[in-house]
């Protein structure tokens, strides 16, 4: 049985991890520069927030799920039936799944833009976010007790959100200039 769940548990996880990553940003600010430190910590936090929202049961601990009630595979019905509302915001679930990954894409770009290898790291990071989304869907399938469903539409929406975030991040790089504040080592 999954012992915890509900919106309160999700929000507690988001808040505690936010404090932890704020401390990380403050600790790495001198070494990385303010923008890069907060982008790095924010990227890590956004990944934890995604896990809290997608892997903690929304309606509390669901208890025991019988073998007959467990799904045997992911839904491959792209754009198929999705609830119109979600447990916090009244909007389409697809829009929320997309919006959930946008901050990760933005912060990924701001995090790696300070390095020359950023043009390689951004596509690799986007692939990593896609793999993370696939891992979440696989976890939702394997752990029926979290009362979530594996759906390929969620994967498509999540990757779309991450890609939109990357595009927004590319636009924001000249504004934030994460390479400023970089410490140089003297020989």
C-alpha positions as CSV (number, residue, x, y, z in Angstrom):
1,X,0.0,0.0,0.0
2,X,1.2,3.5,-0.8
3,X,1.0,5.2,2.6
4,X,0.8,8.8,1.7
5,X,-1.0,11.0,-0.8
6,X,-3.1,14.0,-1.4
7,X,-2.5,17.6,-2.4
8,X,-1.2,18.5,1.0
9,X,1.6,15.9,0.7
10,X,2.4,17.1,-2.8
11,X,2.7,20.7,-1.6
12,X,4.8,19.8,1.4
13,X,7.2,17.9,-0.9
14,X,7.3,20.9,-3.3
15,X,7.9,23.4,-0.4
16,X,10.6,21.3,1.4
17,X,12.5,20.6,-1.8
18,X,12.2,24.3,-2.8
19,X,13.9,25.3,0.5
20,X,16.7,22.7,-0.1
21,X,17.3,23.9,-3.7
22,X,17.2,27.6,-2.6
23,X,20.0,26.8,-0.2
24,X,21.9,25.0,-3.0
25,X,21.5,28.1,-5.2
26,X,22.8,30.4,-2.5
27,X,25.8,28.0,-1.8
28,X,26.8,27.8,-5.5
29,X,26.1,31.5,-6.4
30,X,29.7,32.6,-6.1
31,X,31.1,29.7,-8.1
32,X,28.6,29.7,-10.9
33,X,27.2,33.2,-10.9
34,X,23.8,34.2,-9.8
35,X,21.8,33.3,-12.9
36,X,23.5,29.9,-13.4
37,X,23.3,28.9,-9.8
38,X,19.6,29.7,-9.6
39,X,18.9,28.1,-13.0
40,X,20.7,24.9,-11.9
41,X,18.9,24.7,-8.6
42,X,15.6,25.7,-10.3
43,X,16.1,22.9,-12.9
44,X,16.6,20.3,-10.1
45,X,13.6,21.7,-8.2
46,X,11.4,21.6,-11.3
47,X,12.3,17.9,-11.8
48,X,11.3,17.2,-8.2
49,X,8.1,19.2,-8.5
50,X,7.2,17.0,-11.6
51,X,7.8,13.9,-9.5
52,X,5.7,15.2,-6.7
53,X,2.8,16.1,-9.0
54,X,2.9,12.9,-11.1
55,X,3.9,10.2,-8.7
56,X,2.1,11.1,-5.4
57,X,-1.6,10.0,-5.4
58,X,-3.8,13.0,-5.9
59,X,-6.7,11.8,-3.8
60,X,-4.8,10.4,-0.8
61,X,-3.5,6.9,-0.4
62,X,-5.6,4.7,-2.6
63,X,-4.9,1.5,-0.6
64,X,-4.9,-1.9,-2.3
65,X,-5.4,-2.2,-6.1
66,X,-6.5,-5.6,-7.1
67,X,-4.7,-7.4,-9.9
68,X,-7.8,-7.3,-12.0
69,X,-8.0,-3.5,-11.6
70,X,-4.4,-2.9,-12.6
71,X,-3.7,-1.8,-16.2
72,X,-1.6,-4.2,-18.2
73,X,-0.2,-1.6,-20.5
74,X,-0.1,2.1,-21.4
75,X,-2.9,3.8,-23.3
76,X,-1.8,4.4,-26.9
77,X,-4.9,6.5,-27.7
78,X,-3.1,9.8,-28.5
79,X,-5.3,12.6,-27.6
80,X,-7.8,10.2,-26.1
81,X,-10.1,10.8,-23.3
82,X,-8.6,13.1,-20.7
83,X,-10.5,14.7,-17.9
84,X,-11.5,18.3,-18.5
85,X,-10.6,19.4,-15.0
86,X,-7.7,18.6,-12.8
87,X,-7.6,18.4,-9.0
88,X,-6.1,21.9,-8.5
89,X,-6.8,24.0,-11.6
90,X,-9.8,23.9,-13.8
91,X,-8.2,23.4,-17.2
92,X,-7.6,20.6,-19.6
93,X,-5.2,17.9,-18.3
94,X,-3.3,18.1,-21.5
95,X,-2.6,21.8,-21.1
96,X,-1.4,21.1,-17.5
97,X,0.8,18.3,-18.6
98,X,2.4,20.6,-21.2
99,X,2.8,23.5,-18.7
100,X,4.4,21.2,-16.1
101,X,7.5,20.7,-18.2
102,X,7.9,24.3,-19.6
103,X,9.9,25.5,-16.6
104,X,12.3,22.6,-16.9
105,X,13.0,23.4,-20.5
106,X,13.6,27.1,-19.8
107,X,15.9,26.4,-16.8
108,X,17.8,23.8,-18.8
109,X,18.8,26.4,-21.4
110,X,19.6,29.0,-18.8
111,X,21.6,26.4,-16.8
112,X,23.9,25.3,-19.7
113,X,24.1,28.5,-21.8
114,X,27.2,29.7,-20.0
115,X,29.3,26.9,-21.5
116,X,30.4,26.7,-25.2
117,X,29.1,23.1,-25.2
118,X,25.6,24.5,-24.4
119,X,24.5,23.9,-28.0
120,X,25.1,20.2,-27.5
121,X,23.9,20.1,-23.8
122,X,20.5,21.6,-24.6
123,X,19.4,18.8,-27.0
124,X,20.9,16.2,-24.7
125,X,19.0,17.8,-21.8
126,X,15.8,17.8,-23.8
127,X,16.3,14.1,-24.5
128,X,16.9,13.6,-20.8
129,X,13.6,15.4,-20.0
130,X,11.8,13.2,-22.5
131,X,13.4,10.1,-20.9
132,X,12.3,11.4,-17.5
133,X,8.7,11.7,-18.8
134,X,8.9,8.2,-20.2
135,X,10.2,6.9,-16.8
136,X,7.3,8.6,-15.0
137,X,4.8,6.9,-17.3
138,X,6.5,3.6,-16.8
139,X,6.4,4.1,-13.0
140,X,2.8,5.0,-13.2
141,X,2.1,1.7,-15.0
142,X,4.2,-0.4,-12.7
143,X,2.9,1.1,-9.4
144,X,-0.8,0.7,-9.7
145,X,-1.1,1.8,-6.0
146,X,-0.4,5.4,-6.8
147,X,-3.7,5.5,-8.7
148,X,-2.3,7.0,-11.9
149,X,-2.5,5.8,-15.5
150,X,0.3,5.4,-18.1
151,X,-0.7,7.3,-21.2
152,X,1.4,8.1,-24.3
153,X,-0.6,11.4,-24.7
154,X,1.0,12.5,-21.4
155,X,4.4,11.7,-22.8
156,X,3.7,13.7,-25.9
157,X,2.4,16.7,-23.9
158,X,5.3,16.6,-21.5
159,X,7.9,16.6,-24.3
160,X,6.0,19.4,-26.1
161,X,6.1,21.4,-22.9
162,X,9.9,20.8,-22.5
163,X,10.5,21.8,-26.1
164,X,8.4,25.0,-25.7
165,X,10.4,25.7,-22.5
166,X,13.7,25.3,-24.5
167,X,12.4,27.7,-27.1
168,X,11.5,30.3,-24.4
169,X,14.9,29.7,-22.7
170,X,16.7,30.4,-26.0
171,X,14.9,33.8,-26.2
172,X,15.7,34.6,-22.6
173,X,19.4,33.8,-22.7
174,X,20.4,37.2,-24.1
175,X,18.3,38.9,-21.4
176,X,19.7,37.0,-18.4
177,X,23.2,36.4,-19.9
178,X,24.1,33.5,-17.6
179,X,27.8,33.8,-18.5
180,X,28.1,37.0,-16.4
181,X,29.5,36.6,-12.9
182,X,31.5,33.6,-13.9
183,X,34.7,33.3,-11.9
184,X,37.9,33.0,-13.7
185,X,40.8,31.0,-12.4
186,X,44.1,32.8,-12.5
187,X,47.1,30.7,-13.4
